[in-house]
């Protein structure tokens, strides 16, 4: 088979496997007491290394060139370009934030990575749809994921001391969210693009059993919620997801930002105990205090310039506290506030909402429940190459491709 055509058809699979952590498996024994937090694990997927740089730069250049010269996908181009434009605008905010960041090169580098990631993923999905290979990509990703988990179990490294499935990853929580997102993406595409596969349905049942074995409660609940929401009307799904998104944005970003400038600083950490959500109360309180103490709540510290820069943040630098080991805000909304302030966070939030306005697909809107709720306790929105952020990008781009597909089906029906 022509290598170029093969890459167009299966480039999406390569990206899925990267985000699933297949290229960097961990077959060492898992010790539950040493399970690192979700963000530490997922950030490892996007650490600065030669393989990552070559991988994403190559895919970006390949798909961009093929997208530009291929005239057979002209029907898809307008909608795909619109979605990519929205994603790049968000990335542009990150690039601009480098101008006031204390670590401008880090902010710039991470912002550029997001441009490569979002664009490559969008174009990879576009070509996969054009070549009718979405089903093959899903089957391959699911099978490889199951095989990798099986290998880890056979080697005696797939379960931690509490008999929780971590598979080929270091943490059962990371394994849990990866499996949940893979299940949701697969089901969402199957229903939206009319993929009828008994084999794939059976594989998804197996994936869900594996998800249960991880005992990752949040991932299991999110997956079940998605399936429940697919059985209610589109209008109700939109109301639920929009209400929750606006609520969490207001609670974690808008109210703290506005109240601070009104000299009556209010935030959620003032009203919860320190051990709220297994210690997130004290984490959130420290970070909200940091934003006001250093007067960074308006524009933030810059993209990727608070955690993961090699220096422990001042308010967390306590050698007698677990806070020194924290590598994320454990809340995606608060992490946006830390990086972009209330101004930049509001801009990004509005563009993410705009990206879904035209979508009339209930499965895409139901899938939004995962990034909306997951970011209440974890930081995955606009963060590295995690499966949770991949899901958000996939939802945005898929909604554009679905519009083209829906319009084409309507034209065919009218012609008949």
C-alpha positions in Angstrom: 0.0 0.0 0.0 1.2 3.5 -0.8 2.9 4.9 2.3 1.2 8.3 1.9 -2.3 6.8 1.7 -1.5 4.5 4.7 -0.5 7.5 6.8 -3.6 9.4 5.8 -5.8 6.5 6.8 -4.0 5.5 10.0 -2.3 8.7 11.2 -5.2 9.1 13.6 -4.4 5.7 15.1 -0.8 6.7 15.7 -2.0 9.7 17.6 -4.5 7.8 19.6 -1.8 5.3 20.6 0.5 8.1 21.6 -2.1 9.6 24.0 -3.0 6.2 25.3 0.7 5.8 26.4 1.3 2.7 24.3 4.7 4.0 23.1 5.9 4.4 26.7 4.5 1.4 28.6 5.4 0.8 32.2 5.7 -2.9 33.0 7.2 -2.4 36.5 5.4 -3.5 39.6 2.7 -1.0 40.7 2.6 0.0 44.4 -0.6 1.7 45.3 0.9 3.8 48.0 3.3 5.3 45.4 0.6 6.0 42.8 1.4 9.4 41.5 -1.4 11.9 40.8 -3.1 11.8 37.4 -1.5 15.0 36.1 2.1 13.8 36.8 1.5 10.7 34.7 -0.2 12.4 31.8 2.3 15.1 31.7 5.0 12.4 31.1 3.3 11.8 27.8 4.3 15.2 26.6 7.6 15.7 28.2 10.4 17.3 26.1 12.1 14.5 24.2 13.3 13.9 20.7 10.7 11.3 20.0 7.8 13.5 20.9 9.1 16.4 18.9 9.8 14.4 15.8 6.5 12.6 16.1 4.3 15.6 16.2 6.3 17.9 13.9 6.3 15.1 11.3 2.5 14.5 11.5 1.8 18.2 11.5 3.8 18.8 8.4 2.6 15.7 6.6 -1.2 16.3 7.2 -0.9 20.1 6.6 0.7 19.5 3.2 -1.7 16.8 2.2 -4.7 18.9 3.4 -3.5 21.8 1.3 -3.0 20.0 -2.0 -5.8 17.5 -1.7 -8.8 18.8 -3.7 -10.9 15.7 -3.1 -11.7 16.8 0.5 -12.9 20.3 -0.5 -16.3 19.6 1.0 -14.7 19.0 4.4 -12.2 21.8 4.3 -14.4 24.8 5.3 -15.8 23.2 8.5 -12.4 21.6 9.5 -10.7 25.0 9.0 -13.3 26.7 11.2 -12.6 24.2 14.0 -8.9 24.4 13.6 -9.1 28.2 13.6 -11.0 28.2 17.0 -8.3 25.8 18.4 -5.5 28.0 17.1 -7.1 31.1 18.5 -7.0 29.4 21.9 -3.4 28.5 21.4 -2.6 32.1 20.3 -3.8 33.2 23.8 -1.2 30.8 25.2 1.5 32.2 22.9 0.6 35.8 23.9 0.8 34.8 27.6 4.5 34.1 27.1 5.0 37.9 26.9 4.3 38.3 30.7 5.4 34.8 31.8 8.5 34.5 34.0 9.3 31.5 31.8 8.6 32.8 28.3 10.4 30.0 26.4 8.5 27.3 28.4 5.2 29.0 27.7 6.0 29.4 24.0 7.2 25.9 23.6 4.1 24.4 25.2 1.8 26.6 23.2 3.5 25.6 20.0 3.1 22.0 21.0 -0.6 22.5 21.4 -0.8 24.0 17.9 0.9 20.9 16.5 -1.2 18.6 18.6 -4.6 20.2 17.9 -4.0 20.7 14.1 -2.5 17.2 13.6 -5.4 15.6 15.4 -8.0 17.6 13.5 -6.5 16.8 10.1 -5.8 13.2 11.0 -9.5 12.8 11.8 -10.5 14.6 8.6 -8.4 12.2 6.5 -9.6 9.2 8.4 -13.2 10.1 7.7 -12.4 10.8 4.1 -10.8 7.3 3.7 -13.6 5.6 5.7 -11.0 4.3 8.1 -12.4 5.5 11.4 -13.7 2.1 12.2 -10.4 0.5 11.4 -8.6 3.0 13.6 -10.9 2.4 16.5 -10.6 -1.4 16.2 -6.8 -1.2 16.1 -6.6 1.2 19.0 -9.0 -0.9 21.2 -7.2 -4.2 20.3 -3.7 -2.8 21.0 -4.9 -1.3 24.3 -6.3 -4.6 25.4 -3.2 -6.5 24.3 -0.9 -4.1 26.2 -3.1 -4.5 29.4 -3.0 -8.3 29.0 0.8 -8.2 28.6 1.1 -6.2 31.8 -1.1 -8.6 33.7 0.7 -11.7 32.4 4.0 -10.1 33.5 2.6 -9.5 37.0 2.8 -5.8 36.7 -0.8 -4.9 35.7 -2.3 -4.7 39.2 -1.2 -2.7 42.2 -1.2 -4.0 45.8 -4.9 -3.3 46.2 -5.7 -5.4 43.1 -6.6 -2.3 41.1 -5.9 -2.4 37.4 -3.2 0.0 36.3 -2.3 -2.0 33.2 0.7 -0.7 31.3 0.5 2.7 33.0 1.8 3.7 36.4 -1.6 4.7 37.9 -5.0 3.1 38.0 -6.6 6.6 37.7 -4.7 7.3 34.5 -5.7 3.8 33.2 -9.3 4.6 34.2 -9.6 7.9 32.4 -7.9 6.5 29.3 -10.3 3.6 29.1 -13.3 5.8 29.8 -12.3 8.2 27.0 -11.5 5.5 24.5 -15.0 3.9 25.2 -16.7 7.2 24.8 -14.9 8.3 21.6 -15.5 4.9 20.1 -19.3 4.9 20.9 -19.6 8.6 19.8 -18.1 7.9 16.4 -20.0 4.7 15.9 -23.3 6.4 16.4 -22.4 9.6 14.6 -20.8 8.1 11.5 -23.0 5.0 11.2 -20.4 2.5 12.0 -22.1 -0.9 12.6 -19.7 -3.4 14.0 -20.6 -6.2 16.3 -16.9 -6.9 16.9 -16.3 -3.3 18.1 -19.3 -3.4 20.3 -17.9 -6.6 22.0 -14.5 -4.9 22.4 -16.2 -1.9 24.1 -17.8 -4.3 26.6 -14.4 -5.8 27.3 -13.0 -2.2 27.8 -15.8 -1.4 30.2 -15.0 -4.5 32.3 -11.4 -3.4 32.4 -12.5 0.0 33.4 -14.4 -1.5 36.3 -11.3 -3.4 37.3 -9.3 -0.2 37.7 -11.7 0.8 40.5 -11.3 4.4 39.4 -14.6 5.7 40.7 -14.6 9.0 38.9 -13.8 7.5 35.5 -16.5 4.8 35.9 -19.1 7.4 36.9 -18.3 9.7 34.0 -18.5 6.8 31.5 -21.9 5.7 32.9 -23.1 9.3 32.9 -22.2 9.7 29.2 -24.3 6.6 28.3 -27.2 7.8 30.4 -27.2 11.2 28.7 -27.3 9.7 25.2 -30.8 8.4 26.0 -32.3 11.9 26.6 -33.2 14.6 24.1 -30.6 16.8 22.6 -32.2 19.9 24.1 -31.9 18.4 27.6 -28.4 17.4 27.0 -27.4 20.9 25.9 -29.2 22.4 28.9 -27.3 20.1 31.3 -23.8 20.5 29.8 -24.2 24.3 29.3 -25.5 24.8 32.8 -22.7 22.8 34.4 -20.0 24.5 32.3 -21.3 28.0 33.1 -21.7 27.0 36.8 -18.2 25.7 37.2 -16.7 28.5 35.2 -18.5 31.1 37.4 -17.6 29.3 40.7 -13.9 28.7 40.0 -13.0 31.6 37.6 -15.5 34.4 37.2 -16.6 35.0 40.8 -13.0 34.9 42.3 -11.8 37.2 39.5 -14.6 39.8 39.7 -14.9 39.8 43.5 -11.1 40.4 43.8 -11.4 43.5 41.7 -14.4 44.6 43.8 -12.2 44.3 46.9 -14.4 41.5 48.3 -12.4 38.4 47.4 -14.6 35.3 47.3 -13.7 31.8 46.2 -14.9 28.2 46.9 -12.0 27.3 49.1 -13.3 29.7 51.7 -16.4 27.5 52.1 -15.0 24.0 52.2 -12.7 22.1 54.6 -9.1 21.5 53.9 -9.7 17.8 53.3 -12.5 18.5 50.9 -12.2 16.0 48.0 -9.2 14.3 49.5 -7.2 17.4 50.3 -8.2 19.6 47.4 -9.7 22.2 49.8 -6.2 23.1 51.1 -4.7 22.9 47.5 -7.3 25.3 46.1 -7.1 27.7 49.1 -3.3 27.9 48.7 -3.5 28.6 44.9 -6.3 31.2 45.2 -4.2 32.9 47.9 -1.2 32.8 45.6 -3.1 34.6 42.8 -4.0 37.5 45.0 -0.7 37.7 47.0 1.2 38.2 43.8 -1.6 40.1 42.1 -1.8 37.6 39.1 -5.5 37.0 39.1 -6.1 39.3 36.1 -3.7 37.8 33.5 -2.2 34.8 35.3 1.3 33.5 35.2 1.3 32.4 31.6 0.6 29.1 29.8 2.4 26.2 31.5 4.4 28.7 33.7 3.1 27.7 37.2 3.6 24.0 37.5 6.3 21.9 35.8 8.9 24.7 35.5 11.5 23.1 37.8 10.7 25.4 40.7 8.1 24.7 43.4 5.6 27.6 43.6 6.2 29.8 46.7 2.9 29.0 48.5 3.5 25.3 48.0 7.1 25.3 49.0 6.7 23.8 52.5 9.0 20.8 53.3 6.6 19.7 56.0 3.6 19.5 53.8 2.4 17.3 50.9 1.8 20.5 49.0 5.4 20.5 47.8 4.7 17.5 45.7 1.6 18.9 44.0 2.1 19.2 40.2 -1.4 20.5 39.2 -4.3 22.5 40.7 -6.4 19.4 40.7 -9.0 21.6 39.0 -8.9 22.4 35.4 -10.8 25.7 35.8 -8.5 26.9 38.5 -5.5 25.9 36.5 -6.8 28.0 33.6 -7.1 30.9 36.0 -3.5 30.4 37.2 -2.2 30.5 33.7 -4.4 33.1 31.9 -6.1 35.0 34.7 -9.8 35.9 34.6 -9.3 37.8 31.3 -7.6 35.0 29.3 -9.7 32.2 30.9 -12.9 34.0 29.9 -11.7 34.4 26.4 -10.8 30.7 26.1 -14.1 29.6 27.7 -16.1 31.7 25.2 -14.3 30.2 22.2 -14.8 26.6 23.5 -18.5 27.3 23.8 -18.7 28.9 20.4 -17.0 25.8 18.9 -20.1 23.7 19.8 -22.9 26.1 19.0 -23.8 24.7 15.6 -23.6 21.0 16.7 -26.9 19.2 16.8 -25.5 15.8 17.6 -26.6 14.6 21.0 -23.6 12.2 21.3 -21.0 15.0 21.0 -22.8 17.1 23.6 -23.2 14.1 25.9 -19.5 13.4 25.7 -18.8 17.0 26.9 -19.9 15.9 30.3 -16.5 14.2 30.8 -14.2 17.2 30.4 -16.7 19.4 32.2 -17.0 17.2 35.3 -13.5 15.7 35.2 -11.9 19.1 35.4 -13.6 19.8 38.7 -11.1 17.4 40.4 -8.3 17.1 37.8 -6.6 19.5 35.5 -6.8 18.1 31.9 -8.3 21.0 29.8 -5.8 22.5 27.4 -3.0 20.4 29.1 -0.4 18.4 27.2 -1.5 15.3 25.3 -3.8 13.6 27.8 -6.7 11.5 26.6 -9.1 13.9 28.4 -7.9 16.9 26.4 -7.8 14.7 23.2 -11.5 14.0 23.8 -12.3 17.7 23.9 -10.4 18.4 20.6 -12.1 15.4 19.0 -15.5 16.6 20.0 -14.9 20.0 18.5 -13.5 18.7 15.2 -16.1 15.8 14.9 -18.9 18.3 15.3 -17.7 20.1 12.1 -17.3 16.9 10.1 -20.7 15.8 11.2 -22.3 19.0 9.9 -20.8 18.2 6.4 -22.0 14.6 6.6 -25.5 15.7 7.7 -25.8 18.3 4.9 -24.6 15.7 2.4 -27.2 13.2 3.6 -29.9 15.8 3.3 -28.9 16.6 -0.3 -29.0 13.0 -1.2 -32.5 12.6 0.4 -33.8 15.6 -1.5 -32.4 14.3 -4.8 -34.2 11.0 -4.2 
